[in-house]
Every structure is written in structure tokens, then in C-alpha cells.
Amino acid sequence: MRIAIFHTTLPEAGRKLGGVEIAVHRLANELARDGRDEVSVFSLTPRPPDALYSHRQLFPSAPWLRDGRLGRLIVLPLLLNFVRFGRQDVIHLHGDDWFFVRRNSPTVRTLHGSALREARHATSMKRKVAQYGVYPLERLSARLATVAVAVGRDAAGIYGLSQTVDNGVDLERFHAGEKSARPSVLYVGTWEGRKRGRWLHDLFVNRILPRVPGAELVFVSDRCAPHPSVRAIAFPDDESLASLYREAWVFAYPSTYEGFGIPYVEALASGTAIVTSPNGGATQILEEGRHGIIVDDDGFADQVVDLLRNAERRKSLEKAGRSRAEQFTWRRVAERHRELYRLAVARKR
């Protein structure tokens, strides 16, 4: 099958990566891996060095289309009507497509979570207003697609969709290994916003570290306040990130909203116990807490401390997590997408 995939950005070294662009890149690589399909990815950013698919960079002389709010919300979705995708059997869209109406080929649109949920959990008024504005555009995208599909049950419910997909994890890269000698807590996210990196940093310094004095917080984020027991890391590559997951004793993730949550499956595959705040992605992936601890803010520090101290409980979660991660291999995810592509082709006919 000839498959075209569009997402505005793809992973680039030295830049904070979004979960969607990571998922798009890894899905395209898996689809292209065995040569059964011809996969072409269209984006406004360059081809990643490890891409197995063909790639075309759109509008390279207009970076404002990618970086500016007006360009990405209005102009880029209009310009898609003039992009020549070639003779493709199906076009798979992952965002910024709500004014793309000249669709000669069947299209699949993936909703990676919901702007409505993003708006409700935004911590700044500017982002809240912006996401409330994007929400009706996402609904329009779903209506324009031959097949619309949601990542996770929560987004499916919001948009009234019957088709769902998962994101995947590379079990060859993310796997269990030797833990650090020092009790360690890993965080992967942003300093501000719904990921709540600042909140976790303060919680570690004020409520976790005094009870486990030898502990270290490994903080993978865009920003971090300096502290002797906090190791800040910005923009690690996949191999380095996988190593951090393997070495951590606990993965702490106080995000208030995740449509899916790629970090969850990466931690599960790495054999690392998870403590997280309640959200739709955590509930689905951790199966109501069977494979990780889902806890409100008042009990978050207590659960992290208990896992750092209680090796038996921690190892039980590590074992359960590795078993759960096997349900999210990229091979399974790619096969599910091939089913959706065939459905879109059949509906278009």
C-alpha cells in the first residue's frame, strides 16, 4: 500500500519533542521496516537521520508556518489543499488539517487526545483560550476524514468515535536493566503546564528527600531549578532516555491530563515502577492501577517514598509493567493502522 503521512513537525536533535511527532515518526518507521508498504512522510521539518521512510519537507523557506500561531492554525491547513501528495492509496493526517478540503484520496485522521481536555487542564489563560479555539477545529477535522480514529478511550468518547488506536514502544530499546545504586526518581516532561514539573521538583525537595536523604531526582525537562540532589537533563536522545528509564527506581509523572501517555509505556517496558496523578491515559494504560500507582496529590509523596523504601512492592510493579508493555509493541500498532487504512480505502470506494 502507498501511504502518505502528514504531521507539521518530526523529531529534531536539540529541541524539546512533542509526543505526537515522536509517535508519527516511530509509526512511519515501523510501517516502512519490512518493505510491504511505500511510506512517505510530509512535514515542515527536516528528515530525521534514522528515518526508514521517504520524506518531503514542505515550505522550508517559511518557518513561521510551523512556529507562529496564525500560520499553524489558519494558513498551513489552507495550504494543504495545494500540496501534491502524489498517487497515494491513503493519506494519514495527525493535525493542522481542518481546512484541507480537496481530498482526492481516502484520509485517516488521528485525534491524539483532545484540545477540550487540554483547555480544561491548561495552567495559563493564553493556552486555555487557544485550546478552546482548537477544539471545534478538531471536530471539523474528524468530520472531513474518511476514517477518524482516537488515541485512547477518552478522546474517542469526546468525539463520538468508534475506532481507537494505541501508541507503541520499542521493546528492543526500552527494556529492563540494572538499577542505579542510589535511590532515584525519574521525571520526563515540562517545567510548567499540565505536566507539573515544578510541582514535582518542589515535592521532591520538601517532602521526599527529607525522608529518603540519599535519593536523587533525574529531571528531564526544558527547565529545572538547581539543587544538589536534582540532576537536570535537557533533550536526551532515545538511547540516553532509555538508559535513564532503566536505571530509575521510580518514574514519577504528576500530569493532570494525558490522552495516551507515551512515557507510561516506556517506563513499563523499562521495568520501572510508576507513580502518577489521575488522568485518562494513566487509567487506560495502567488498567485502573494494576500496573502502576495512580494517586491524588495528597498521597503522591507518600507513594514515591514507600516505593523507594519497599523493594518487594517495587519489584512486583516492575514485573507487572514489563508484561503490560508487551501489549503496546509497534508491530501491533502498525498492523492496527493497516486495518484502518484498508477501511478508509473501502469507504472511499
C-alpha positions as CSV (number, residue, x, y, z in Angstrom):
1,M,0.0,0.0,0.0
2,R,1.2,3.5,-0.7
3,I,0.8,5.6,2.4
4,A,1.3,9.3,2.9
5,I,1.6,10.6,6.4
6,F,1.4,14.3,7.4
7,H,2.4,16.0,10.6
8,T,3.8,19.5,10.9
9,T,6.9,18.5,12.8
10,L,9.2,15.5,13.2
11,P,11.9,14.8,15.8
12,E,14.9,17.1,15.7
13,A,18.1,17.0,17.9
14,G,18.4,19.7,20.4
15,R,14.7,20.6,20.6
16,K,12.0,19.6,23.1
17,L,10.0,16.9,21.3
18,G,6.2,16.6,21.4
19,G,4.6,13.2,21.9
20,V,2.7,13.3,18.6
21,E,5.8,13.9,16.4
22,I,7.6,11.0,18.2
23,A,4.6,8.7,17.7
24,V,4.3,9.7,14.0
25,H,8.0,9.1,13.3
26,R,8.0,5.7,15.0
27,L,4.8,4.6,13.4
28,A,6.2,5.5,9.9
29,N,9.4,3.7,10.6
30,E,7.5,0.5,11.6
31,L,5.3,0.6,8.6
32,A,8.3,1.0,6.3
33,R,10.5,-1.5,8.1
34,D,9.6,-4.7,6.3
35,G,9.1,-3.1,2.8
36,R,5.4,-4.2,2.5
37,D,4.3,-0.5,2.2
38,E,5.6,2.6,0.5
39,V,5.6,5.2,3.2
40,S,6.1,8.9,2.5
41,V,6.1,11.4,5.3
42,F,5.4,15.1,4.7
43,S,6.4,17.7,7.4
44,L,7.7,21.2,7.8
45,T,10.8,20.0,9.5
46,P,13.8,18.0,8.0
47,R,14.0,14.3,7.7
48,P,15.2,12.6,10.9
49,P,18.5,10.8,10.5
50,D,17.1,7.4,11.4
51,A,14.1,7.6,9.2
52,L,13.3,4.4,7.2
53,Y,10.7,6.2,5.1
54,S,10.9,8.7,2.3
55,H,10.4,12.3,3.3
56,R,9.4,15.6,1.8
57,Q,9.9,18.8,3.6
58,L,7.1,21.3,2.9
59,F,7.5,25.1,2.8
60,P,11.2,25.1,4.0
61,S,11.5,28.8,3.4
62,A,8.5,29.7,5.7
63,P,9.4,28.6,9.3
64,W,6.6,30.9,10.6
65,L,4.1,28.4,9.3
66,R,5.4,25.9,11.9
67,D,6.3,28.3,14.7
68,G,3.6,31.0,14.5
69,R,0.1,30.5,15.9
70,L,-1.6,32.2,12.9
71,G,0.5,30.2,10.5
72,R,-0.2,26.8,12.1
73,L,-3.9,27.4,12.9
74,I,-5.0,29.1,9.7
75,V,-2.5,29.3,6.8
76,L,-1.0,25.9,6.9
77,P,-4.3,24.0,7.0
78,L,-5.3,26.0,3.9
79,L,-2.1,25.4,2.1
80,L,-2.5,21.6,2.4
81,N,-5.1,21.9,-0.4
82,F,-2.2,22.8,-2.7
83,V,0.3,20.1,-1.6
84,R,0.8,17.3,-4.2
85,F,0.8,14.2,-2.1
86,G,1.2,12.0,-5.2
87,R,-0.7,8.9,-6.1
88,Q,-1.2,7.6,-2.6
89,D,-3.7,4.9,-1.6
90,V,-4.4,6.7,1.7
91,I,-3.3,9.9,3.5
92,H,-2.9,9.8,7.2
93,L,-3.2,13.2,8.9
94,H,-2.2,14.0,12.5
95,G,-3.2,17.6,12.9
96,D,-3.4,21.1,11.4
97,D,-5.7,19.8,8.6
98,W,-9.1,21.3,9.4
99,F,-9.3,23.5,6.2
100,F,-7.9,20.7,3.9
101,V,-11.0,20.0,1.8
102,R,-9.5,18.9,-1.6
103,R,-9.2,15.3,-0.7
104,N,-8.9,13.1,-3.7
105,S,-7.5,10.1,-1.7
106,P,-9.0,8.4,1.3
107,T,-7.9,10.1,4.6
108,V,-7.4,8.8,8.1
109,R,-7.3,11.4,10.9
110,T,-5.9,10.5,14.3
111,L,-7.0,12.6,17.3
112,H,-4.1,12.4,19.8
113,G,-6.1,13.4,22.8
114,S,-8.4,16.4,22.8
115,A,-8.0,20.2,22.8
116,L,-11.0,20.3,25.1
117,R,-9.2,18.4,27.8
118,E,-6.0,20.4,27.1
119,A,-8.0,23.6,27.7
120,R,-9.5,22.4,30.9
121,H,-6.1,21.4,32.3
122,A,-4.1,24.4,31.0
123,T,-2.3,26.5,33.6
124,S,-2.2,29.7,31.7
125,M,-5.1,31.7,30.3
126,K,-3.4,32.2,27.0
127,R,-3.1,28.4,26.4
128,K,-6.6,27.8,27.8
129,V,-8.2,30.2,25.3
130,A,-6.1,28.8,22.4
131,Q,-7.1,25.2,23.1
132,Y,-10.8,26.1,23.4
133,G,-10.4,27.6,19.9
134,V,-8.7,24.5,18.5
135,Y,-11.4,22.1,19.9
136,P,-14.1,22.9,17.2
137,L,-11.4,22.7,14.5
138,E,-10.5,19.2,15.7
139,R,-14.2,18.2,15.4
140,L,-14.2,19.6,11.9
141,S,-11.1,17.5,11.1
142,A,-12.8,14.4,12.3
143,R,-15.8,15.1,10.0
144,L,-13.7,15.7,7.0
145,A,-11.8,12.4,7.3
146,T,-12.8,9.2,5.6
147,V,-12.0,7.4,8.9
148,A,-11.4,9.3,12.2
149,V,-9.7,7.5,15.0
150,A,-8.8,8.4,18.5
151,V,-5.7,7.5,20.6
152,G,-7.3,6.3,23.8
153,R,-10.9,5.8,25.0
154,D,-11.2,9.3,26.5
155,A,-10.7,11.1,23.2
156,A,-13.0,8.6,21.4
157,G,-15.8,9.4,23.8
158,I,-15.4,13.2,23.4
159,Y,-15.5,13.0,19.6
160,G,-18.0,10.1,19.4
161,L,-15.6,7.8,17.5
162,S,-15.9,4.0,17.3
163,Q,-12.3,3.5,16.2
164,T,-9.3,3.7,18.6
165,V,-5.6,3.1,18.3
166,D,-2.7,2.9,20.8
167,N,0.8,4.4,20.6
168,G,3.7,1.9,20.8
169,V,7.0,1.3,22.5
170,D,10.3,-0.1,21.1
171,L,11.0,-3.1,23.3
172,E,14.4,-3.5,21.9
173,R,15.4,0.0,23.0
174,F,13.2,0.3,26.2
175,H,13.9,-2.8,28.3
176,A,14.7,-3.6,31.9
177,G,18.3,-3.4,33.2
178,E,20.4,-2.7,36.2
179,K,19.0,0.0,38.5
180,S,21.1,2.9,39.9
181,A,23.0,2.3,43.1
182,R,21.4,5.5,44.5
183,P,17.6,5.6,45.0
184,S,16.4,7.5,42.0
185,V,13.2,9.2,40.8
186,L,12.8,10.0,37.1
187,Y,10.6,12.8,35.6
188,V,10.2,13.4,31.9
189,G,8.1,16.4,30.9
190,T,7.9,20.2,31.1
191,W,8.7,22.6,33.9
192,E,5.4,24.5,33.6
193,G,1.9,23.4,32.4
194,R,-0.1,20.3,33.0
195,K,2.9,18.0,33.2
196,R,3.7,19.9,36.5
197,G,7.5,19.6,36.6
198,R,7.8,22.5,39.0
199,W,5.3,20.9,41.4
200,L,7.2,17.6,41.4
201,H,10.5,19.3,41.9
202,D,9.2,21.1,45.0
203,L,7.6,17.9,46.3
204,F,10.8,16.0,45.9
205,V,12.9,18.7,47.7
206,N,10.5,19.3,50.5
207,R,8.7,16.0,51.2
208,I,10.5,13.1,49.6
209,L,14.2,13.9,50.0
210,P,14.0,14.6,53.8
211,R,12.5,11.0,54.2
212,V,15.0,9.4,51.8
213,P,18.1,11.5,52.2
214,G,20.2,9.7,49.6
215,A,17.6,9.9,46.8
216,E,18.2,11.7,43.5
217,L,15.6,13.3,41.2
218,V,16.6,12.9,37.5
219,F,14.8,15.7,35.8
220,V,14.4,15.5,32.0
221,S,12.8,18.8,31.1
222,D,13.1,22.1,29.3
223,R,13.9,23.9,32.6
224,C,14.9,23.0,36.1
225,A,15.7,24.8,39.3
226,P,19.2,23.8,40.6
227,H,19.5,21.6,43.6
228,P,22.3,19.3,44.8
229,S,20.1,16.2,44.7
230,V,18.5,17.0,41.3
231,R,20.2,16.1,38.1
232,A,18.8,18.1,35.2
233,I,19.0,16.8,31.6
234,A,17.6,18.5,28.6
235,F,16.8,16.9,25.2
236,P,18.4,13.4,25.5
237,D,18.5,11.2,22.5
238,D,16.4,8.0,22.6
239,E,19.3,5.7,23.7
240,S,20.1,8.1,26.6
241,L,16.5,8.4,27.6
242,A,16.0,4.6,27.6
243,S,19.0,4.3,29.8
244,L,17.5,6.8,32.3
245,Y,14.3,4.8,32.4
246,R,16.1,1.5,33.1
247,E,18.2,3.0,35.9
248,A,15.3,4.7,37.7
249,W,13.7,3.2,40.7
250,V,10.5,5.1,40.3
251,F,9.0,7.1,37.4
252,A,7.0,10.0,38.8
253,Y,4.6,11.6,36.5
254,P,2.1,14.1,38.0
255,S,0.5,15.1,34.7
256,T,-3.1,16.1,35.1
257,Y,-4.0,15.1,31.5
258,E,-2.7,12.5,29.1
259,G,-4.7,11.4,26.1
260,F,-2.4,8.3,26.0
261,G,0.9,8.9,27.6
262,I,4.0,7.5,25.8
263,P,6.1,7.9,28.9
264,Y,3.9,5.4,30.7
265,V,4.6,2.6,28.2
266,E,8.3,3.5,28.1
267,A,8.5,3.2,31.9
268,L,6.6,-0.1,31.8
269,A,8.9,-1.6,29.2
270,S,11.9,-0.5,31.2
271,G,10.8,-2.3,34.3
272,T,10.3,0.9,36.3
273,A,7.6,1.3,38.9
274,I,5.2,4.2,38.1
275,V,3.5,6.8,40.4
276,T,1.2,9.1,38.5
277,S,-1.7,11.6,39.0
278,P,-5.1,10.5,37.9
279,N,-5.8,11.1,34.2
280,G,-7.4,9.2,31.3
281,G,-4.2,7.9,29.8
282,A,-3.0,6.6,33.2
283,T,-6.3,4.8,33.8
284,Q,-6.2,3.1,30.5
285,I,-2.6,2.1,30.2
286,L,-2.1,1.2,33.9
287,E,-5.5,-0.6,33.9
288,E,-7.0,1.3,36.9
289,G,-3.8,1.0,38.9
290,R,-3.0,-2.7,38.3
291,H,0.4,-1.8,36.7
292,G,1.2,1.4,38.5
293,I,0.1,3.6,41.3
294,I,-2.5,6.3,40.5
295,V,-2.8,8.7,43.4
296,D,-4.1,12.2,44.2
297,D,-1.7,15.0,45.2
298,D,-2.1,14.5,48.9
299,G,-0.7,10.9,48.7
300,F,1.8,11.4,45.9
301,A,4.9,11.9,48.0
302,D,4.0,9.0,50.4
303,Q,3.7,6.6,47.5
304,V,7.0,7.6,46.0
305,V,8.7,7.3,49.4
306,D,7.1,3.9,50.0
307,L,8.4,2.5,46.7
308,L,11.9,3.8,47.3
309,R,11.9,2.0,50.6
310,N,9.9,-1.1,49.8
311,A,11.9,-3.2,47.3
312,E,9.4,-6.1,47.3
313,R,6.5,-3.8,46.3
314,R,8.6,-2.0,43.7
315,K,9.8,-5.2,42.1
316,S,6.2,-6.5,41.9
317,L,5.3,-3.5,39.9
318,E,8.4,-3.8,37.7
319,K,7.5,-7.3,36.7
320,A,3.8,-6.4,36.1
321,G,4.9,-3.5,34.0
322,R,7.1,-5.4,31.6
323,S,4.2,-7.8,30.9
324,R,1.8,-5.0,30.2
325,A,4.3,-3.2,27.9
326,E,4.1,-6.2,25.5
327,Q,0.6,-5.2,24.6
328,F,2.0,-2.0,23.0
329,T,4.6,-3.1,20.5
330,W,5.0,-1.0,17.4
331,R,4.3,-4.1,15.3
332,R,0.8,-4.4,16.8
333,V,0.2,-0.7,16.5
334,A,1.3,-0.8,12.8
335,E,-1.0,-3.7,12.0
336,R,-3.9,-1.9,13.6
337,H,-3.2,1.1,11.4
338,R,-3.1,-1.1,8.3
339,E,-6.6,-2.2,9.2
340,L,-7.7,1.4,9.3
341,Y,-6.1,2.2,6.0
342,R,-7.9,-0.6,4.3
343,L,-11.2,0.5,5.9
344,A,-10.6,4.1,4.6
345,V,-9.9,2.8,1.1
346,A,-13.1,0.6,1.2
347,R,-15.2,3.5,2.4
348,K,-13.9,5.9,-0.3
349,R,-14.8,3.4,-3.0
